[in-house]
Amino acid sequence: MFKKGRHAPAHLQLDRAQYFVTGAIYRRRPLLRDHDVKQYLLETMRDCLAEKAWQLEHWVILDNHYHLTATSALGSDLPKIFRKLHVLSARYILDRQHSELPIWWNYWDYCPRDERDYYVRLNYLLNNPVKHGYASRLEDYPYSSFGQTLASLGRERLARQFTEHAGYRSLNLPEDRDD
């Protein structure tokens, strides 16, 4: 585990582990609201993770933060991946809009303790567009892996997953509380 600064969250560095990661824009500004910015962030996310042999599994990008789940190769690559992701995406955002404030605030990572914990976090991620009012139906929000998940699991199995792991409804992540 490492901690970069006094106010930075501690980061786990586990090999071959499942991670739930949240990245937030500084002061929750809606700098990710445009389609091209969301698309660039997703492509860069995929590239940065793949470059270090991490497997991106699920993701959602909202106007001021993102969540993803991924499986690590080497845990020690975690800070390199997210530093590069945030530097490249910050440059892209700054090329499109002026900002004197930093773009990214931080990122938080969490390794689920067991299967139940994993599915509560996954359901939280998948439900985020409805939680924040971006869509009334999850399948209507285009900046999420929900559609792929629905296609791969089927409606009945996914509905059962949400029912059996309903703790996502009361999950209040510290890094997500100011949304």
C-alpha positions in Angstrom: 0.0 0.0 0.0 1.3 3.5 -0.7 0.1 7.0 0.1 1.4 9.9 -1.9 0.5 12.8 0.2 -1.2 13.9 3.4 -4.6 14.3 1.7 -4.2 11.5 -0.9 -6.1 8.2 -0.3 -4.0 5.2 0.4 -3.7 2.8 -2.6 -3.5 -0.9 -2.6 -1.1 -2.6 -4.9 -2.2 -6.2 -5.4 -1.3 -8.5 -8.2 -4.1 -10.4 -10.0 -6.8 -8.7 -8.0 -10.1 -7.1 -8.8 -10.2 -3.4 -8.4 -13.1 -0.9 -8.2 -11.7 2.6 -9.1 -13.3 6.0 -9.0 -11.8 9.1 -10.6 -13.2 12.6 -9.9 -12.9 16.0 -11.5 -11.6 18.7 -9.2 -14.5 20.5 -7.5 -16.9 18.2 -9.4 -17.0 20.5 -12.4 -18.8 18.9 -15.4 -15.7 18.8 -17.6 -16.6 15.3 -19.0 -20.1 16.3 -20.2 -19.3 16.3 -24.0 -19.5 13.1 -26.0 -16.0 13.5 -27.5 -14.5 13.9 -24.0 -16.3 10.9 -22.7 -15.2 8.9 -25.7 -11.6 10.0 -25.4 -11.6 9.1 -21.7 -13.0 5.7 -22.4 -10.4 5.0 -25.2 -7.6 6.3 -23.1 -8.8 4.2 -20.1 -8.8 1.1 -22.3 -5.3 1.9 -23.7 -3.7 2.7 -20.3 -5.1 -0.4 -18.7 -4.2 -2.7 -21.6 -0.7 -1.3 -21.8 0.0 -2.7 -18.4 -2.0 -5.9 -19.1 -4.9 -5.0 -16.8 -8.3 -6.2 -17.9 -11.1 -3.5 -18.0 -14.3 -5.2 -17.1 -17.0 -2.5 -16.4 -17.1 1.2 -16.6 -19.4 4.3 -16.4 -18.4 7.9 -17.3 -20.6 10.7 -15.9 -20.1 14.5 -16.3 -17.7 14.9 -13.3 -16.4 11.4 -12.4 -16.0 7.8 -13.6 -16.1 4.4 -12.0 -14.5 1.2 -13.4 -13.8 -2.3 -12.4 -10.6 -4.0 -13.7 -8.4 -7.0 -12.9 -4.8 -6.2 -12.2 -1.7 -7.8 -13.6 0.9 -6.1 -11.4 -0.6 -4.0 -8.6 2.5 -1.8 -8.6 1.3 -0.5 -12.0 -1.8 1.1 -10.5 -0.3 4.6 -10.0 1.3 4.6 -13.4 -1.9 3.7 -15.1 -4.0 6.4 -13.4 -1.3 9.0 -13.6 -1.1 8.5 -17.4 -4.9 8.3 -17.8 -5.4 11.6 -15.9 -2.5 13.4 -17.6 -3.6 12.5 -21.1 -7.3 13.2 -20.5 -6.5 16.5 -18.8 -4.5 17.6 -21.8 -7.4 16.6 -24.1 -9.9 18.5 -21.9 -7.6 21.6 -21.7 -7.3 21.6 -25.5 -11.1 22.1 -25.6 -11.8 24.4 -22.7 -9.8 26.8 -20.6 -9.3 26.0 -16.9 -7.0 27.6 -14.3 -8.0 24.9 -11.8 -6.6 21.4 -11.9 -8.7 18.9 -14.0 -8.5 15.8 -11.8 -8.9 15.7 -8.1 -7.8 12.2 -7.3 -8.6 8.5 -7.8 -9.7 6.0 -5.2 -9.3 2.3 -5.5 -10.9 -0.5 -3.6 -10.4 -4.3 -3.8 -13.6 -6.1 -3.0 -13.3 -8.6 -0.2 -15.5 -11.3 -1.6 -18.1 -12.1 -4.3 -20.9 -10.3 -2.5 -18.8 -7.1 -2.0 -17.8 -7.3 -5.7 -21.4 -7.5 -6.9 -22.6 -4.7 -4.6 -19.8 -2.4 -6.1 -20.6 -3.6 -9.6 -24.3 -2.9 -9.3 -23.5 0.5 -7.8 -21.3 1.3 -10.9 -23.9 0.0 -13.3 -26.7 2.0 -11.6 -24.8 5.3 -11.4 -26.5 7.0 -14.4 -29.9 6.4 -12.8 -28.7 7.4 -9.3 -27.4 10.7 -10.6 -30.4 11.4 -12.9 -28.6 11.0 -16.3 -31.2 8.4 -17.4 -34.4 6.8 -16.1 -33.5 3.4 -17.6 -29.9 2.0 -17.5 -30.0 0.8 -21.1 -30.6 4.4 -22.2 -27.3 5.8 -21.0 -24.6 5.3 -23.7 -21.4 6.0 -21.5 -21.5 2.8 -19.6 -20.8 -0.9 -20.0 -24.3 -1.7 -18.9 -25.4 -2.5 -22.5 -22.6 -5.0 -22.9 -23.3 -6.5 -19.5 -27.0 -6.9 -20.4 -26.2 -8.5 -23.7 -23.7 -11.0 -22.1 -25.7 -11.9 -19.0 -29.3 -11.5 -20.3 -32.1 -9.5 -18.6 -33.2 -12.3 -16.2 -29.7 -13.0 -14.8 -28.8 -9.3 -14.5 -32.1 -8.6 -12.7 -31.3 -11.4 -10.3 -27.8 -9.9 -9.7 -29.4 -6.6 -8.8 -31.9 -8.3 -6.5 -29.5 -10.6 -4.8 -26.9 -7.8 -4.2 -29.2 -4.9 -3.5 -26.7 -3.3 -1.0 -25.7 -1.0 -3.8 -28.7 1.2 -3.1 -27.4 2.1 0.3 -23.7 2.2 -0.6 -22.4 5.7 0.1 -18.8 6.0 -1.1 -16.8 8.7 0.5 -15.3 9.7 -2.8 -18.8 9.9 -4.4 -20.6 11.9 -1.7 -20.4 15.4 -3.2 -22.1 14.4 -6.6 
